[in-house]
Amino acid sequence: MSLLLFPSGIIDFTKFEAPDLLVAQYEGVANCTSTLRLKAGERFVKSSACFGMDEKSESYKMVGDTIRLTFDEEISAHEKYAYAVFRPALKAQGKEIPAYYANSAAQDSYPMIIYENKLR
């Protein structure tokens, strides 16, 4: 019965995390979505929902208009050196959006939708 009332568990551990400074999301192939949450204290959480949930939490550095993500734990070499760059969006929108690159050799990026931005 408790599973029906509390499907995510009784304790909400996100209440114990640092506040979000930036929340952005992009959609990859096969409708897989990834959410990037930059936290106070230069920590981030990247969660992916595709054929299951995957969550990584490590550190980041802001260098100009670039967010450099550092994955300390085991992760695929594809995203070992991931980063996001703020690029001007369409002129009609009048704001910048981050473009997510899986690594420094990536030619294509994933445009991200910003849901919350307290960085600037």
C-alpha positions in Angstrom: 0.0 0.0 0.0 2.8 2.4 0.8 4.1 2.0 -2.8 0.9 3.4 -4.1 1.0 6.4 -1.7 4.7 7.1 -2.0 6.0 5.7 -5.3 9.3 7.6 -5.1 9.8 6.7 -1.5 8.9 8.4 1.8 12.0 10.7 2.0 12.5 13.3 -0.7 16.3 13.4 -0.9 16.3 16.4 -3.3 15.3 18.6 -0.4 18.8 18.0 1.1 20.7 19.0 -2.1 22.1 22.4 -2.9 19.6 24.8 -4.7 19.5 24.7 -8.5 21.2 27.5 -10.3 20.4 26.3 -13.8 18.0 23.6 -15.0 18.1 22.7 -18.7 16.9 19.7 -20.7 17.6 18.3 -24.2 16.1 15.5 -26.2 18.3 13.1 -27.9 17.6 10.2 -30.2 14.5 7.9 -29.7 12.9 10.6 -27.4 15.5 10.1 -24.7 15.7 13.1 -22.5 18.6 14.4 -20.4 18.3 17.0 -17.7 21.2 19.0 -16.4 21.0 20.7 -13.0 23.8 23.0 -12.0 23.9 23.3 -8.2 25.5 25.8 -5.9 29.0 24.8 -4.9 30.0 23.9 -8.5 28.2 20.5 -8.5 25.9 19.2 -11.1 23.4 16.4 -11.6 22.8 15.0 -15.0 19.9 12.6 -15.3 18.9 10.7 -18.4 15.6 8.9 -19.1 15.7 6.5 -22.0 15.3 2.8 -21.5 15.7 3.4 -17.7 16.9 6.1 -15.4 20.6 7.1 -15.1 22.0 9.8 -12.9 25.5 11.2 -12.5 26.6 13.8 -10.0 29.9 15.5 -10.2 31.5 19.0 -10.6 31.5 21.8 -13.1 33.4 25.0 -13.9 32.0 28.1 -15.6 34.6 29.5 -18.1 33.2 32.5 -19.9 30.1 31.2 -21.8 31.1 27.5 -21.4 30.1 25.1 -18.7 32.8 22.4 -18.4 31.5 19.2 -16.8 33.8 16.8 -15.0 32.7 13.2 -14.6 34.9 11.7 -11.8 33.3 8.3 -11.8 33.1 5.6 -14.5 31.2 6.9 -17.5 31.4 6.1 -21.2 34.3 7.7 -23.0 31.7 9.4 -25.2 30.7 11.9 -22.5 33.9 11.9 -20.5 34.7 15.5 -21.4 31.2 17.0 -21.9 30.5 20.7 -22.0 27.7 23.1 -22.7 28.2 26.5 -24.5 25.7 29.4 -24.3 24.8 30.3 -27.9 22.5 33.0 -29.1 19.0 31.6 -29.8 16.7 32.5 -32.6 16.3 36.3 -32.7 12.5 35.9 -32.2 13.2 34.4 -28.8 15.7 37.1 -27.8 17.7 35.0 -25.3 20.6 32.6 -25.2 20.3 28.8 -25.0 23.0 26.3 -24.0 24.1 23.8 -26.6 25.3 20.5 -25.1 28.3 18.8 -26.6 29.1 15.2 -25.4 32.9 15.7 -25.9 35.4 18.1 -27.4 35.4 16.1 -30.7 31.6 16.4 -31.2 30.6 18.3 -34.3 26.9 18.4 -33.4 25.2 19.7 -30.3 21.9 19.2 -28.6 20.0 22.5 -28.0 18.8 22.7 -24.4 15.6 24.2 -23.1 16.2 26.3 -20.0 13.6 25.9 -17.3 15.4 27.9 -14.6 18.4 30.2 -14.8 19.9 31.9 -11.7 23.5 32.0 -13.1 23.2 35.4 -14.9 
